Amino acid sequence: MIQPGLVSITFRQLSCDEIITLVKQAGLRAIEWGGDIHVQHGDTARASEVGDKTREAGLEIAAYGSYYRLGKSANEGLGFQKVLDSASALGSPVIRIWAGFKGSAESSADERKALSIEAREIAEAAGERKIKIAMEFHGGSLTDTTESALKFLEECASENIQTYWQPPLNLNHPECVKSLWAVLPHLSNLHVFSWGTKPDGTYSRLPFADHSKEWTEYLSIASRLPSDRYAMIEFVKDDSPAQFLADAAALKLILS
């Protein structure tokens, strides 16, 4: 079953209490708490507090959205232990990480190997606390294409590493469908958004309802998996809570 939720960084300007209230108002089930502002890496007291408040509100913790980048964060002072301790204190079943800091076309075989070794190491450490690792499906990393993401999962060779999915903005709808089918056996959660392309090639945020047809197909595909996961709204038009409530209603309608 797929449960609807929110990625907390959608509203970096709001407090944790305000986000919990908003998610309850929207009738969603879960929150992915971000590690940059709301539940900062290494602040286990804060993580424990936010985790308790989330559960007391009748909500679930979908994931800990960390900003840990393989091959970079540890060298810049963010050891994975801080991330793991925060996720554990939060009570999160999943830690989202980034698969490196360069696109697949710019990454050498040796660099990929080094990142895969690090990924296995942190996955083993997380697994000891019954927490899964899931990679952000995003540009500027080894998951910038479906093919590279699948190859990296194979290189990592860890049952405790999965991947998120979101529709790549450079692909059309049939290509996105093909991408989702390809990663489906490794799918963790989904990041949900509705973006359009401007004439100058940049992107703009749109109401979720504008892409409800596409998301109906994506969620139908993801729902074929036997285990539970979350489809979480990430970013809304104008950073508007009112737009979020409308988007949440449209997402729930699809999932119903």
Buried (B, 14 or more C-beta within 10 A) or exposed (E): EBBBBBBBBBBEEBEBEEBBBBBEEBEBBBBBBBBEBBBBBBBBEBBBBBBEBBEEEEBBBBBBBBBBBBBBBBEEEBBBEBBBBBBBBBBBBBBBBBBBBBBBEEBEEEBBEBBBEBBBEBBEBBBEEEBBBBBBBBEBBBBBBBEBBBBBBEBBEBEBBBBBBBBBEEBEEEEBBEBBEBBEEBBBBBBBBBBEEEEEEEEEBBBBBBBBEBBEBBBEBBEEEEEEBBBBBBBBBEBBBEBBBBBBEBBBEBBE
